[in-house]
C-alpha cells in the first residue's frame, strides 16, 4: 500500500483514478475498491488530492457500478439461474427464497450490503435477479454508497491507515456474521419445506 502511494504521489491527477476502482469492485471485478478509497483519502490528507473530489468520485463510482450490476442481474442473471440443467430444481427454490427475502428485507440489504466487505458486489446482482424495483434499489443504493464513501473517506483523511484498517476488519467480521445468518436462514427454510412435505404426506 505504501509503495502504491509513492507511485501515485508522483501525479496528483492520477490519484483520482483510485476511487474509480470502486466501480469495478461493485461489478465483481477483483479490485481493491475499499483500500483504494482509503489510500486516496490519505493522499488527500497530505495535500496531494482534494478530499471532496475523492469522496464525490467514490460515491459516483460505487453507485454506477452497483447499478450496472443490478441491470445485468435483472436482464441476464435470472435467465441463467432458471435455465434447464444441473440442479435446476434447487436453483429454482433458491430464487423463490430470494424473491421472498428481497420483498421483505431488500431495502436494508442493499443499504447495509455496501458496508460489508466481500458482500457488497453480490448484493446488487441479487437485487436485480430477484426483481427489486429499480427506483427502490437506486434510492437505497445511493444512500449506502454516499454514506459509505463519506465515512471511509473521512476516516482515511483524518485517521490515516490505522483507523481505516480497523474499519476494514469490522467489515470482514460483519461479512462473516452475514454469511452465518444466511446459512441459518436457508437451513430454517429447508426445515420448513421438509415439515410441509411431511404434512402433505400425512394428509394423503
C-alpha positions, 0 to 999 in steps of 0.5 A: 500500500505504501509503495502504491502511494509513492507511485501515485504521489508522483501525479496528483491527477492520477490519484483520482483514478483510485476511487474509480476502482470502486466501480469495478469492485461493485461489478465483481471485478477483483479490485481493491475498491475499499483500500483504494478509497482509503489510500486516496483519502490519505493522499488527500490528507497530505495535500496531494488530492482534494478530499471532496473530489475523492469522496464525490468520485467514490460515491459516483463510482460505487453507485454506477457500478452497483447499478450496472450490476443490478441491470445485468442481474435483472436482464441476464442473471435470472435467465441463467439461474432458471435455465434447464440443467444441473440442479435446476430444481434447487436453483429454482427454490433458491430464487423463490427464497430470494424473491421472498427475502428481497420483498421483505428485507431488500431495502436494508440489504442493499443499504447495509450490503455496501458496508460489508466487505466481500458482500457488497458486489453480490448484493446488487446482482441479487437485487436485480435477479430477484426483481427489486424495483429499480427506483427502490434499489437506486434510492437505497443504493445511493444512500449506502454508497454516499454514506459509505464513501463519506465515512471511509473517506473521512476516516482515511483523511483524518485517521490515516491507515490505522483507523481505516484498517480497523474499519476494514476488519469490522467489515470482514467480521460483519461479512462473516456474521452475514454469511452465518445468518444466511446459512441459518436462514436457508437451513430454517427454510429447508426445515420448513419445506421438509415439515410441509412435505411431511404434512402433505404426506400425512394428509394423503 
